[in-house]
Amino acid sequence: MAQKTENLRYEDLPDFLTVKELKEYLRVGWNKAYQIANEIPHYRSGNRRLFPKEKVKEWALKQSRTKIEKRLWAVK
């Protein structure tokens, strides 16, 4: 049975996330999950995409830094 990813800490995530787990972890809808999936390096296993959790973390940190920088620039 798949591990439930809602409200999990990063440390509790499996080493590789499916699109569904990515969607649940980032708390986004299906369309946004597939959009994000195209931005994160991943492996294919048949029809499944598997995302290393380290790459998901890197992507999320990059997104948060970009948003903060935009807000700081707007304040100047």
Buried (B, 14 or more C-beta within 10 A) or exposed (E): EEEEBEEBEEEEBEEBBBBEBBBBBBEBEEEEBBEBBEEBEBEEEEEEBBBBBEBBEEBBEEEEEEEEEEEEEEEE
